[in-house]
């Protein structure tokens, strides 16, 4: 019988495998809500421009 930790690891592996398969054939706009895709694109632009800043805590991150 698998332990809860082992089951979680197996579930994450399965999720990653599905993500890889879907990413090859399906446009992200079909998988994710439009507001998520907009936020992701904004974040990628900020990273490319170097307009990010280092945070020291989760509280700082969510501000």
N, CA, C and O atoms as CSV, one atom per row, in Angstrom:
chain,resi,resn,atom,element,x,y,z
A,1,UNK,N,N,0.843,-1.182,0.000
A,1,UNK,CA,C,0.000,0.000,0.000
A,1,UNK,C,C,0.892,1.250,0.000
A,1,UNK,O,O,1.845,1.344,0.774
A,2,UNK,N,N,0.570,2.196,-0.871
A,2,UNK,CA,C,1.359,3.419,-0.993
A,2,UNK,C,C,1.051,4.375,0.154
A,2,UNK,O,O,-0.078,4.458,0.638
A,3,UNK,N,N,2.077,5.086,0.568
A,3,UNK,CA,C,1.901,6.091,1.617
A,3,UNK,C,C,1.275,7.340,0.999
A,3,UNK,O,O,1.352,7.525,-0.216
A,4,UNK,N,N,0.658,8.199,1.813
A,4,UNK,CA,C,0.092,9.443,1.283
A,4,UNK,C,C,1.140,10.275,0.521
A,4,UNK,O,O,0.832,10.878,-0.508
A,5,UNK,N,N,2.369,10.300,1.033
A,5,UNK,CA,C,3.428,11.060,0.360
A,5,UNK,C,C,3.702,10.467,-1.016
A,5,UNK,O,O,3.825,11.199,-1.999
A,6,UNK,N,N,3.796,9.152,-1.085
A,6,UNK,CA,C,4.057,8.476,-2.358
A,6,UNK,C,C,2.904,8.699,-3.335
A,6,UNK,O,O,3.136,8.902,-4.527
A,7,UNK,N,N,1.681,8.663,-2.848
A,7,UNK,CA,C,0.514,8.912,-3.701
A,7,UNK,C,C,0.555,10.323,-4.269
A,7,UNK,O,O,0.246,10.536,-5.442
A,8,UNK,N,N,0.936,11.285,-3.436
A,8,UNK,CA,C,1.041,12.668,-3.903
A,8,UNK,C,C,2.108,12.785,-4.987
A,8,UNK,O,O,1.890,13.445,-6.003
A,9,UNK,N,N,3.242,12.158,-4.782
A,9,UNK,CA,C,4.316,12.172,-5.780
A,9,UNK,C,C,3.816,11.582,-7.101
A,9,UNK,O,O,4.072,12.134,-8.171
A,10,UNK,N,N,3.107,10.466,-7.018
A,10,UNK,CA,C,2.588,9.824,-8.229
A,10,UNK,C,C,1.559,10.711,-8.929
A,10,UNK,O,O,1.542,10.784,-10.158
A,11,UNK,N,N,0.710,11.379,-8.166
A,11,UNK,CA,C,-0.277,12.283,-8.754
A,11,UNK,C,C,0.410,13.454,-9.452
A,11,UNK,O,O,0.009,13.843,-10.549
A,12,UNK,N,N,1.432,14.013,-8.829
A,12,UNK,CA,C,2.160,15.124,-9.448
A,12,UNK,C,C,2.863,14.685,-10.724
A,12,UNK,O,O,2.897,15.430,-11.703
A,13,UNK,N,N,3.420,13.491,-10.717
A,13,UNK,CA,C,4.060,12.965,-11.926
A,13,UNK,C,C,3.037,12.803,-13.049
A,13,UNK,O,O,3.319,13.125,-14.203
A,14,UNK,N,N,1.866,12.308,-12.711
A,14,UNK,CA,C,0.807,12.135,-13.707
A,14,UNK,C,C,0.352,13.498,-14.238
A,14,UNK,O,O,0.133,13.656,-15.439
A,15,UNK,N,N,0.211,14.472,-13.353
A,15,UNK,CA,C,-0.187,15.820,-13.762
A,15,UNK,C,C,0.842,16.406,-14.722
A,15,UNK,O,O,0.477,16.988,-15.744
A,16,UNK,N,N,2.116,16.256,-14.401
A,16,UNK,CA,C,3.175,16.795,-15.264
A,16,UNK,C,C,3.187,16.108,-16.621
A,16,UNK,O,O,3.414,16.751,-17.646
A,17,UNK,N,N,2.943,14.805,-16.630
A,17,UNK,CA,C,2.889,14.080,-17.898
A,17,UNK,C,C,1.730,14.581,-18.753
A,17,UNK,O,O,1.902,14.801,-19.952
A,18,UNK,N,N,0.563,14.763,-18.162
A,18,UNK,CA,C,-0.590,15.291,-18.899
A,18,UNK,C,C,-0.314,16.704,-19.408
A,18,UNK,O,O,-0.671,17.048,-20.535
A,19,UNK,N,N,0.313,17.506,-18.582
A,19,UNK,CA,C,0.638,18.881,-18.978
A,19,UNK,C,C,1.555,18.879,-20.205
A,19,UNK,O,O,1.341,19.650,-21.141
A,20,UNK,N,N,2.576,18.014,-20.201
A,20,UNK,CA,C,3.492,17.924,-21.353
A,20,UNK,C,C,2.750,17.499,-22.619
A,20,UNK,O,O,2.972,18.060,-23.692
A,21,UNK,N,N,1.877,16.517,-22.490
A,21,UNK,CA,C,1.130,16.019,-23.643
A,21,UNK,C,C,0.204,17.106,-24.179
A,21,UNK,O,O,0.163,17.351,-25.385
A,22,UNK,N,N,-0.529,17.751,-23.295
A,22,UNK,CA,C,-1.465,18.789,-23.718
A,22,UNK,C,C,-0.739,19.993,-24.317
A,22,UNK,O,O,-1.226,20.591,-25.277
A,23,UNK,N,N,0.403,20.350,-23.770
A,23,UNK,CA,C,1.144,21.518,-24.250
A,23,UNK,C,C,1.602,21.337,-25.692
A,23,UNK,O,O,1.766,22.318,-26.417
A,24,UNK,N,N,1.807,20.104,-26.110
A,24,UNK,CA,C,2.225,19.852,-27.499
A,24,UNK,C,C,1.101,20.114,-28.489
A,24,UNK,O,O,1.357,20.564,-29.606
A,25,UNK,N,N,-0.123,19.844,-28.102
A,25,UNK,CA,C,-1.226,19.837,-29.064
A,25,UNK,C,C,-2.341,20.844,-28.809
A,25,UNK,O,O,-3.184,21.063,-29.678
A,26,UNK,N,N,-2.355,21.454,-27.638
A,26,UNK,CA,C,-3.490,22.315,-27.290
A,26,UNK,C,C,-2.984,23.711,-26.958
A,26,UNK,O,O,-2.033,23.875,-26.194
A,27,UNK,N,N,-3.624,24.700,-27.534
A,27,UNK,CA,C,-3.293,26.098,-27.250
A,27,UNK,C,C,-3.610,26.394,-25.787
A,27,UNK,O,O,-4.671,26.006,-25.299
A,28,UNK,N,N,-2.700,27.079,-25.073
A,28,UNK,CA,C,-2.958,27.393,-23.653
A,28,UNK,C,C,-4.278,28.125,-23.421
A,28,UNK,O,O,-4.886,27.986,-22.360
A,29,UNK,N,N,-4.724,28.904,-24.408
A,29,UNK,CA,C,-5.990,29.630,-24.248
A,29,UNK,C,C,-7.175,28.686,-24.152
A,29,UNK,O,O,-8.235,29.068,-23.657
A,30,UNK,N,N,-7.002,27.451,-24.626
A,30,UNK,CA,C,-8.065,26.460,-24.515
A,30,UNK,C,C,-8.028,25.737,-23.172
A,30,UNK,O,O,-9.029,25.159,-22.745
A,31,UNK,N,N,-6.864,25.769,-22.500
A,31,UNK,CA,C,-6.716,25.063,-21.226
A,31,UNK,C,C,-7.005,25.950,-20.024
A,31,UNK,O,O,-7.519,25.483,-19.008
A,32,UNK,N,N,-6.671,27.236,-20.142
A,32,UNK,CA,C,-6.736,28.138,-18.990
A,32,UNK,C,C,-7.738,29.249,-19.223
A,32,UNK,O,O,-8.038,29.603,-20.363
A,33,UNK,N,N,-8.249,29.791,-18.139
A,33,UNK,CA,C,-9.169,30.919,-18.233
A,33,UNK,C,C,-8.431,32.122,-18.801
A,33,UNK,O,O,-7.220,32.257,-18.630
A,34,UNK,N,N,-9.165,32.989,-19.472
A,34,UNK,CA,C,-8.554,34.128,-20.149
A,34,UNK,C,C,-7.837,35.060,-19.176
A,34,UNK,O,O,-6.801,35.623,-19.530
A,35,UNK,N,N,-8.358,35.240,-17.955
A,35,UNK,CA,C,-7.682,36.132,-17.011
A,35,UNK,C,C,-6.350,35.539,-16.547
A,35,UNK,O,O,-5.412,36.280,-16.254
A,36,UNK,N,N,-6.261,34.215,-16.477
A,36,UNK,CA,C,-4.994,33.580,-16.119
A,36,UNK,C,C,-3.975,33.794,-17.230
A,36,UNK,O,O,-2.825,34.136,-16.958
A,37,UNK,N,N,-4.387,33.593,-18.483
A,37,UNK,CA,C,-3.476,33.770,-19.620
A,37,UNK,C,C,-2.998,35.219,-19.681
A,37,UNK,O,O,-1.817,35.465,-19.926
A,38,UNK,N,N,-3.898,36.185,-19.463
A,38,UNK,CA,C,-3.487,37.607,-19.459
A,38,UNK,C,C,-2.462,37.862,-18.372
A,38,UNK,O,O,-1.453,38.523,-18.616
A,39,UNK,N,N,-2.706,37.347,-17.172
A,39,UNK,CA,C,-1.771,37.536,-16.068
A,39,UNK,C,C,-0.426,36.889,-16.348
A,39,UNK,O,O,0.619,37.459,-16.035
A,40,UNK,N,N,-0.448,35.713,-16.931
A,40,UNK,CA,C,0.788,35.024,-17.286
A,40,UNK,C,C,1.577,35.823,-18.316
A,40,UNK,O,O,2.790,35.986,-18.183
A,41,UNK,N,N,0.893,36.321,-19.337
A,41,UNK,CA,C,1.571,37.116,-20.362
A,41,UNK,C,C,2.146,38.401,-19.783
A,41,UNK,O,O,3.242,38.812,-20.163
A,42,UNK,N,N,1.429,39.034,-18.877
A,42,UNK,CA,C,1.942,40.238,-18.204
A,42,UNK,C,C,3.197,39.911,-17.417
A,42,UNK,O,O,4.187,40.640,-17.486
A,43,UNK,N,N,3.161,38.825,-16.674
A,43,UNK,CA,C,4.324,38.422,-15.871
A,43,UNK,C,C,5.524,38.124,-16.765
A,43,UNK,O,O,6.644,38.520,-16.443
A,44,UNK,N,N,5.307,37.435,-17.876
A,44,UNK,CA,C,6.408,37.126,-18.789
A,44,UNK,C,C,7.016,38.403,-19.384
A,44,UNK,O,O,8.234,38.504,-19.528
A,45,UNK,N,N,6.167,39.372,-19.726
A,45,UNK,CA,C,6.679,40.661,-20.231
A,45,UNK,C,C,7.530,41.356,-19.177
A,45,UNK,O,O,8.600,41.880,-19.486
A,46,UNK,N,N,7.056,41.362,-17.929
A,46,UNK,CA,C,7.807,42.009,-16.845
A,46,UNK,C,C,9.160,41.334,-16.638
A,46,UNK,O,O,10.158,42.015,-16.403
A,47,UNK,N,N,9.206,40.023,-16.722
A,47,UNK,CA,C,10.469,39.299,-16.562
A,47,UNK,C,C,11.411,39.642,-17.708
A,47,UNK,O,O,12.595,39.901,-17.488
A,48,UNK,N,N,10.884,39.645,-18.940
A,48,UNK,CA,C,11.733,39.980,-20.098
A,48,UNK,C,C,12.299,41.385,-19.993
A,48,UNK,O,O,13.453,41.613,-20.357
A,49,UNK,N,N,11.500,42.341,-19.498
A,49,UNK,CA,C,11.955,43.725,-19.365
A,49,UNK,C,C,12.845,43.929,-18.146
A,49,UNK,O,O,13.480,44.974,-18.009
A,50,UNK,N,N,12.896,42.949,-17.270
A,50,UNK,CA,C,13.700,43.085,-16.052
A,50,UNK,C,C,13.034,43.969,-15.009
A,50,UNK,O,O,13.706,44.528,-14.142
A,51,UNK,N,N,11.716,44.097,-15.092
A,51,UNK,CA,C,11.013,44.970,-14.150
A,51,UNK,C,C,10.427,44.182,-12.974
A,51,UNK,O,O,9.310,44.441,-12.526
A,52,UNK,N,N,11.197,43.232,-12.495
A,52,UNK,CA,C,10.785,42.472,-11.312
A,52,UNK,C,C,11.682,42.872,-10.153
A,52,UNK,O,O,12.725,43.494,-10.348
A,53,UNK,N,N,11.272,42.513,-8.957
A,53,UNK,CA,C,12.113,42.813,-7.798
A,53,UNK,C,C,12.143,41.609,-6.873
A,53,UNK,O,O,11.194,40.827,-6.814
A,54,UNK,N,N,13.233,41.473,-6.162
A,54,UNK,CA,C,13.404,40.350,-5.248
A,54,UNK,C,C,12.512,40.544,-4.013
A,54,UNK,O,O,12.424,41.642,-3.463
A,55,UNK,N,N,11.863,39.474,-3.597
A,55,UNK,CA,C,11.057,39.513,-2.379
A,55,UNK,C,C,11.692,38.601,-1.344
A,55,UNK,O,O,12.375,37.634,-1.680
A,56,UNK,N,N,11.457,38.923,-0.086
A,56,UNK,CA,C,12.077,38.155,0.991
A,56,UNK,C,C,11.080,37.268,1.741
A,56,UNK,O,O,11.479,36.428,2.548
A,57,UNK,N,N,9.796,37.454,1.476
A,57,UNK,CA,C,8.788,36.658,2.179
A,57,UNK,C,C,7.566,36.483,1.287
A,57,UNK,O,O,7.395,37.191,0.295
A,58,UNK,N,N,6.732,35.539,1.655
A,58,UNK,CA,C,5.494,35.330,0.905
A,58,UNK,C,C,4.590,36.551,1.029
A,58,UNK,O,O,3.934,36.934,0.060
A,59,UNK,N,N,4.547,37.166,2.207
A,59,UNK,CA,C,3.718,38.355,2.399
A,59,UNK,C,C,4.130,39.465,1.448
A,59,UNK,O,O,3.284,40.166,0.893
A,60,UNK,N,N,5.428,39.621,1.264
A,60,UNK,CA,C,5.932,40.629,0.326
A,60,UNK,C,C,5.541,40.261,-1.109
A,60,UNK,O,O,5.248,41.137,-1.922
A,61,UNK,N,N,5.541,38.985,-1.406
A,61,UNK,CA,C,5.201,38.503,-2.742
A,61,UNK,C,C,3.759,38.810,-3.100
A,61,UNK,O,O,3.483,39.218,-4.229
A,62,UNK,N,N,2.844,38.627,-2.182
A,62,UNK,CA,C,1.419,38.794,-2.497
A,62,UNK,C,C,0.955,40.242,-2.478
A,62,UNK,O,O,-0.189,40.525,-2.836
A,63,UNK,N,N,1.805,41.148,-2.075
A,63,UNK,CA,C,1.433,42.577,-2.100
A,63,UNK,C,C,1.368,43.103,-3.478
A,63,UNK,O,O,1.071,44.282,-3.675
